[in-house]
Amino acid sequence: MIVVGKGNAALCAAIEARNAGAKVLMLEAASEDESGGNSRFAGGMMRFAYNGVEDLRTLLEITDEEARNTDWDTNTVDEFYDDLYKVTSYRTDPKLSELLITRSFEAMQWLRKQGVRFVLNYRAASAVVDGRRRFFGGMAVEVSGGGPGLVQFLDQAAVKTGIDVHYETRAVSLIYDGEKVTGINAKRHGKVLQYHAPAVILACGGFEANPEWRTRYLGPGWELAKVRGTRFNMGEGLKMALDIGACPYGNWSGRHTTSWERHAPEFGDLSLDHACHRHCYPLSLMINAEGKRFVDEGADFYGYTYAKYGEQVFKQPEQFAWQVFDAKTHDMLRPEYLGKVATRVSANTLEEL
Ligand SMILES: Cc1cc2nc3c(=O)[nH]c(=O)nc-3n(C[C@H](O)[C@H](O)[C@H](O)COP(=O)(O)OP(=O)(O)OC[C@H]3O[C@@H](n4cnc5c(N)ncnc54)[C@H](O)[C@@H]3O)c2cc1C
């Protein structure tokens, strides 16, 4: 079997196929150093259905004392459905939603079994309130080491099960006899290669790194958006499938766009870690270049608004906004706001600002 890509989706597919007895080869467009796709840039926060601390204890170690002295959030199947409906205004595929939600806990257990280690998400989904630790937002767990950790754990599992990877090998088209796919054409260092296999899995991301496709599907101006993740996802998997007649489906102009450092590099940079995230806007007033507000910053927890407010920022004049914080919030800001990558201006009065 050929698996195209080497992010979370590809690694999971490859490992499961190998566990079921298939011989598996992965093709990865990036070099080994840059491999791992957006999965490697992710925070590693895991949203899955769970009923309380006893479920969490099957995934990671939580002492009796921690279990007793913490307000553990829940994310029951019903709560998960409610959230999904809320953020999509009910425009979500019912079958895929059901699969995602009802099998999510099982997926976490599968990942654990492959050697992925989880830790409590103290960093982004918890706080001490009136002397007691509380989790909120239904995301009490993250992968140890975040996205890079996730890819590393799965990579180790893949190596252990004997999965081969060809790096710097970009899949370009499916070999298709009119009835079935029998392999894939790829390119490495300008040379055309043919791989034949009884099954091909396309797990090579979306088109977020392709400025021409962003303009085509998201609209004029979107070629200028900064990409938070890998530069290797050019939409080739989608193109290959469409070229042999796959039916386009889903929300092609939908996007996950977040507030991000204005002067960040064009693509994600792993060495910058979280430095470009700008998630503290619920504590701010967000204003555009003309000094006008354009969203309700505190409409909900940031987890419910961040992926759509980025788009609102992008629609403003010059495609940016200021997040204005009062000094009172200083100690509540995430560390990246105080780091050297943050563009900031301070003043003692609003007029001066
Ligand atoms: C900054 C950031 C933070 C995030 N935080 C979280 C989080 O905390 N929690 C969460 O659940 N999600 C998070 N996400 C989203 C998450 O990272 C993605 O949804 C997920 O990683 C997608 O996995 P994937 O395997 O489908 O794609 P990817 O991980 O992007 O993998 C695609 C792979 O395909 C390869 N490829 C592309 N084209 C070709 C080709 N033609 N031939 C061969 N290989 C090819 C790429 O090199 C890559 O290896 C975050 C994303 C970003 C960018």
The ligand as an ORCA input file, in Angstrom:
! r2SCAN-3c Opt
* xyz 0 1
  C      -0.236     26.380     14.015
  C      -1.248     25.253     14.048
  C      -1.749     24.810     15.280
  C      -2.685     23.757     15.328
  N      -3.094     23.300     16.547
  C      -3.925     22.222     16.620
  C      -4.276     21.652     17.879
  O      -3.802     22.069     18.942
  N      -5.143     20.599     17.881
  C      -5.647     20.077     16.710
  O      -6.430     19.106     16.761
  N      -5.310     20.592     15.498
  C      -4.453     21.630     15.426
  N      -4.091     22.122     14.201
  C      -4.639     21.486     12.988
  C      -3.870     20.191     12.690
  O      -2.492     20.461     12.699
  C      -4.263     19.609     11.322
  O      -5.666     19.504     11.210
  C      -3.664     18.218     11.145
  O      -2.300     18.221     11.493
  C      -3.811     17.748      9.710
  O      -3.140     16.516      9.574
  P      -2.926     15.877      8.154
  O      -2.130     14.638      8.357
  O      -4.232     15.769      7.445
  O      -2.076     16.950      7.319
  P      -0.568     17.384      7.506
  O      -0.080     17.138      8.883
  O      -0.434     18.769      6.978
  O       0.223     16.378      6.572
  C       0.242     16.489      5.174
  C       1.486     15.765      4.672
  O       1.444     15.598      3.267
  C       2.689     15.945      2.707
  N       2.440     16.280      1.288
  C       1.722     17.315      0.779
  N       1.645     17.206     -0.563
  C       2.312     16.068     -0.899
  C       2.554     15.404     -2.132
  N       2.098     15.870     -3.306
  N       3.283     14.250     -2.108
  C       3.754     13.743     -0.938
  N       3.540     14.337      0.256
  C       2.817     15.477      0.269
  C       3.188     17.068      3.590
  O       4.571     17.255      3.477
  C       2.783     16.502      4.961
  O       3.717     15.576      5.430
  C      -3.145     23.168     14.118
  C      -2.645     23.604     12.886
  C      -1.694     24.619     12.850
  C      -1.129     25.022     11.504
*
